[in-house]
């Protein structure tokens, strides 16, 4: 199969790759760029584990062909902390006990980031609505929602 | 005098959380070895079929394919894919049929593994599967246990007449059941059915296997039972056990799914054939159809009750659907029977079970391990019984439940502690039991409340062999390496065990480094099952830490010129009692011990082998509030209150997390998760998150957890277990609430609007 060039920004760095057009962004991230923080679970857009931010919007990387993100700005979980300082949402997930097995965590955190960037003061129901496409089998979601609400408070005070 | 605790009991962040929020945590699926091949499995499209011929020549010729294997290429040893048969002596273990090969030579369910491929690329491996030509001869298949036991039903295994794999009588049966029935004022007879619940971990099953040039095998896999997996693989492949190193990276959820071998045997067979590293990752669909799930049970109950609420007789006749192979059906059924038989005081008890083969995917072990099935039946029967004799269901339970001092599972191990009454009292207040009981009886939307209780285990003593072996090694900076065989699958064992170690050693939590399960570095442990980790491994760590502390204190006593008994360690400092100025740091002691120029050199370290002395059962009380629309049967779950008897919460945040997650599995079991097999061809229709609905944020009601702490004597700092408890009694609490709201008694999981409406119309007629 002939290959095409995909150019995009990943976690603030320019990236240029030669890929088959049928390659998903998830494969590019995990297999080509070795950014394994983005998780692969269902592979068909049901679970939200592979969520990344494309131009600040949460998107399922398993359903996104890598050649369609030309020129776009992609953020994965590896791109969220600045140096050793966790992003307030990451810190809130740690502090609130929102992490168990951790497999849904990267997708959850990125979905939450898009929510809080858009709506800095969400209600509990709005958080639940925003996270409803990200499945978690461990936590029962209680502490995940707590963490997003806690992060919102910290970010309002200028924590990020 | 109660000891003042500085680490245990604190809501400390989990030590594995930073790695998990940054994407740094490595799971099996994230690991890549140089030259690694990718495996794929060819699965049967037939529920039951002879395999007449397999032609793999075309697949072998596809460029990039390195091996194609069938049942002819692999060991001919039959095995049980469940791992816990290794924890009982052979004369008992052999009662559980060994009925599986690595690759099957006869298809017994849609998804049975028939052949496998290793190729240089995932896509090539997939393409190669299409080139394997298998000639099947379809056989009649059977999916339902009643049909499977009928004369003339298709025979799934030659040795199993009537497809009955085993008949088991509960060994703890007591009294005379007929006499008990005669003594009863009221008889309750009810039959219940449960569904095949799927674990749905987000990380699908995976394995990496690699043989080195001297034939030593290294395996990375998300197993819950590291040493047992190694032991069984050594036996199947006839590899000396010391030539296998098994590593468990972070595990993306398991809930019992990894109590059995999953991707490992096929992956290892491919690596052995190719002599190259092989990674086998199950697709999401394979995870749904080809890994094991919760046994569906039919449970017929007969209970005799006196007018004063005393239970005179309890009889259970169980039928378990094992699916195509036996796996953990024996132990799960035993747990189901034991939980059913021993939650309440009753002088006459009889429980029996048939374990039946059918042509559906295999049933294994799932969080709760038989207890949720038992509670679905028992806790509804108790609700029925209480109402029949005119008692509040709470009062009925309080009158009858087995409590501290009563026999537990076995008469040899009485119940060590029990805080159920406190759980019930706090839960009733929180849900508003007295005000809300009886529900609303007007309008279309009817509200009601219900409750259920459960008792679980803290390990498997004395039913199975169990021991934990721990090493703690001090570093010269005063930190400690805690070497423990285990699997961090989200339950939080690293943090909890580090808190226990830090408390006993007198160190800060940041000074404890947990070394993950790796058979080259950590010693035998029977693994993460039966909610045993905090209680059993926690106690083992305390004993090991005491040895280390003794060595620290002995060296300090010479320097500080004080008796060992007059010193203590706290926050990394060794103090002389009553003299805060007279102290030395742990760091100083460990450094002077290791870099010792006086001929007294020693790496301060401890190790111990610990056999649990008890098995204190944790109790829980679950309360549910629902609103049911009697026009369409739709149930809205408004609230769950869950009160849990933990003994001591080593980390309360973690305990809540375990319970909230368990409750979610219970809600799914009750209301959203329905396993569907096509009755014509055996195709599993619940093959994805779309076709098998696990709860999302929007399906979760307000869940309130109440932790009740009454330290249990044998527990580490008084702790009992929590892992499985959250889900055991949720479904019956919801069913009882629906009855309270509407008068509809749903006996078969999943609770659907249709079943509620059917019951309601039957009541009207």
Interface residues (C-beta under 8 A of the other chain):
Chain A: X30 X34 X35 X36 X37 X38 X39 X40 X41 X42 X43 X44 X46 X47 X49 X76 X77 X78 X80 X81 X86 X90 X91 X93 X94 X95 X96 X97 X99 X100 X101 X102 X103 X104 X105 X106 X109 X127 X128 X129 X131 X132 X133 X134 X135 X136 X137 X138 X139 X140 X141 X142 X143 X144 X145
Chain B: X11 X13 X14 X16 X17 X18 X19 X20 X21 X22 X23 X24 X25 X26 X27 X29 X30 X32 X199 X200 X201 X202 X203 X204 X250 X251 X252 X253 X254 X255 X283 X284 X489 X490 X491 X492 X653 X654 X656 X657 X660 X661 X662 X663 X664 X665 X688 X689 X690 X694 X696 X697 X698 X700 X703
